[in-house]
Amino acid sequence: MLAPAQVVALAHESGVELLALTDHDTVAGVDEALAAAAQLDGIRVLPAIEISALDGIHGDLHICGYGIDHHDAEFLAALGVWRGDRHARAAAMAEGLREAGLELELPEAVSADHPVGRPHLAAAVLAHPANAARLRREGINDPGGVIEAYLVEGAPAFRRRSTPTVARAVDVIHAAGGVAVWAHPFWDLDAIDEACATLERLAALGIDGVEAFYITHGEEPTRAIYAAALDLGLLTTGSADFHGPDNRLFHAFRAFELYGLEPHLGALAAR
């Protein structure tokens, strides 16, 4: 895992002008990222977060909060509760992996202040020598492969979290002065009509925008969700979802297509 200052430096080298560090359920790296950006010309960092939230119809959806007050006491208290739920879920998924015949040991560095996610579990599976032969047989050689085979909805070791709901996540982001955006809609849903209908439903819950531009979004879904957002008066953001230079898919900044469309960032651009 890269330190926040390293992420900012790599983004700056790639020509990124506006960066949001959206770790899951924690803002622990935001101050370091802000300090790093202050030492560089041409890049600004927005305090931000990505929250895994429960949707009554589609399970887990990810809600990004941009421009938040990352020192707000009530906001931090809510994150603490959600991290506790994340740890409980991770423990259940780790047990699910063991039930599936895989062995793993989570690193000691993973603690209550550093949320455990599926990438940590996948890395632990890859690191354990007892799994090597099986993973070779299954053609799995990176964390993404472990996640896709074992840790996505419908896979053997997937477990749901219990909190927060999407509505609660949106409310907490707003209370902290932020803007709530539905991340990577077509990572969660395949059908264009379903994604657009979901966006309309989330707009009724107070969502402010959608991540219309994303590394895995093709032109047709991008244009469709963009048009739906405009009709609803919502923002349209973009992300390459950088996970580090060694990640199979999410290893580069600015790695998404605009297809000739113009992102609508609203007040985020000014912040």
N, C-alpha and C positions, 0 to 999 in steps of 0.2 A: 504494500500500500504506500502511495506517495504522500508526503507531508503537504499540507495546504500551500505552503510557499512554493514548493516544487510544481504543483499544479498551476499556480498563477504564472510562474516563470515559463512553463511549457506553453501555456495559452498565449502569453505575450509573444513568444517566439513564432507562434503560428498566426499572428496577426489578429487575435481576438481583441476587440475593443471594449466589450461589455460582457463580464463573466459573472455567473452565479454559481457559488459552491453549494450544491444541494445534496449534502449527506443525508442519509436516512435517519430521521427522528433525533438528530443532534445538530447543534450549532457550535460544537466544540472547536471546529477549525476556522470559524468565520473571522475572528479577530486576527489570527495569523495571516489569513488570506488578505484581509484589508490592509494590514501593515506591509505585506509584500507588494501589493499593488501601488501603495503610496510611494514606493521607491522606484517605480517604473513609469516611463512616459507612454501614454497612449492606451492604457487599459484601466478600466474601472471595475470594481467588484461590488456586486449587490449582496447584502446579507440575505441568505436564503436557506431553505430547507426542503426536503422531500419527505412527505408523510405517507406511509402505507395505510390506507383507510378502507373500511368495509362498505361495500355497496350492496344493498338488499337484493339486487338482481344479478350482478356480475362478479361478486366476490371481491377480491382485492383490486382497488384502483389507487394509483399514486397521484397525490396532490402536492404540487410545488407551491411554496409560499415565498414570494419575492418581495424584497424591500421591507422585511419585518424588523421590528425592534428586537434584536437577538439577546438583549439583556433584560427584557420584560419578565418580571418575577412570575406572573401567572402563566405566561407562555412556557417558561422553563419548567414550572411545576407540572404542566400538562405533558410536556415531553418526557419528564421523568416517569410518569405513570405509563406512557406508551412504550418507553424502552423496557420497562418491566415486563409488559405483555410480549414484547418482541423476544426477550430472553426466554420466556416460558415457551413461546412458539418454537424458538430455535432448539431448545432442549427436546421438545416433542419431535421435531424433524430429525434431530440427531438420532433419537431412539428409532425413528422410522427407517433411517438409513441402516442402522445396525440390524433391524428386523429383516431388511432386504438382503442381508449378508455382507454388508460393507463395514469396514472398521475405520474409526477416526478418533482423533484426539484434538480438541480445540486448544489453541495456544493460550497461555496464561495472560497474554496482553489483552485478550478479549474480556472486558469487564462491564460492570453496570454503566459506566460512563462512555463506553465505546460499543455501540449496538452490534449485536450479532446478526448477520444477515446470511442469505443463501450463498453469497460468494465465499464467506468464511467457511461454511460447512463444505462447500464443494472443494475448496483448497485443502481442507483437512482430509477429505477422502482421497484426493490425488497424492497427498504427501505420505499417506500410510503405505508402507511397502507390501502389506498383505493384500492390497487391492490391485496391485500392478497387473498381474496376469489377466484378471477378469476385465479390467478396464481396457486392456489391449484387445481382448476378444470382442468387446462391445464397441471398439473404435472410438473410445473417449480419451482425449488427451489434453483437455483444458477444462477450467471451471465451468465455462458455458455448457460444455457437453454433459457434465455431471448434473447441472441444474435442469437442462432440458430433459434428461432421462429420468431423473429422480425427484426433482424439487419444484416442478410447476404443477398447476392445478390438474388433477387427474393422475399424476405420477405417484409411485408407491410411497414416497416419504413426505409428500406435501401435507402440511397442516395449516389450517386457517388461524389467523389471529382473532382476538375477541374485541379489540378496541383500537382506534376510535372509528366512528362512522364517518362517512364523507362529510355529512352536514356538520358534525362536531369539528372536524379538521378545518373546514372552511371558516367556521365561526371563530376558532382560536387564532387562525392566521389573520383574520380581519381585526380581532381584538388587539393583536400585536402590531397593527398598522400596515399589514401586508396585503398583497394581491394573490389570490388563489387561482392556480392554473392546473387543469387536468393534464397530466403528463402522458406522452406517447399513447394516444388512444388506440392506434391500430397494433400496438404490442399486446393490448388486452383483448381487443375485439377484431374479428376478421371482416364482418359484413359492414359495408359503408352505411347502409340505412340504419343499422343497429347503432353504430357509433354516433351518427348524427342525432338519432332519437335520444341516446344517452346524454349527449351534450345538452340538448334542450331540457332534459330532466335535471341535470346538474345545474344549469342556469337558474332553474327555479329554486335551487338550494343556495344560490348566492355565488356560484363559481364566476370568476372574472374573466377567464380565458381558457384557451386550449393550446397545447403544444402541437400546432398544425404541422410544423416542419421537423422531421426527425429522420435519423439515419436509415431506418428500415421502412419509411413510408414511401410508397411509389407515387407516381404523379396523380393517378385518378383519386386515390383516397385523400391525398394532400389537398387537391383542389376542392373536393367535396366537403371536407371538414372545415376548410378555410371559408367556403361560401356559407356554410351553416353558422359559423362563428360570426361572420359579418351580419347575417340576417338577425342574429340575436344580440348584436351590439357588443360582442366579446373581443378580447384581445387575442392575437395569434402570435405565439412565440415559437422559438426553434431551439433545438439542442442536438449535439452529437453524442451526448451522454457519455462523456469521456470517463473511462474506468481504469486508465493506465496504459502505457505504451505496449504492454505485453498482452493486452486483452485481444482475443481473436476478432471481435466485431467493433468494440467501442474503444478504439486505440488512437483516434485522431480528433483534433478540434476542427470545427467548421466543415464537418463531413456530412452535411445534409443539403438537400437541394431545395431551392425556392421555386423552381419551375416558372420563373418570371413573375411571381407574386411578391407583394410587399408586406412584410410583417407589420402588425399593428401592436406596438408596445405601450402605447399610451403614456402614462406618467412614469413608467419604468425607464423609458429612455432618458428622461430628465433626471431621474434619481441617480 
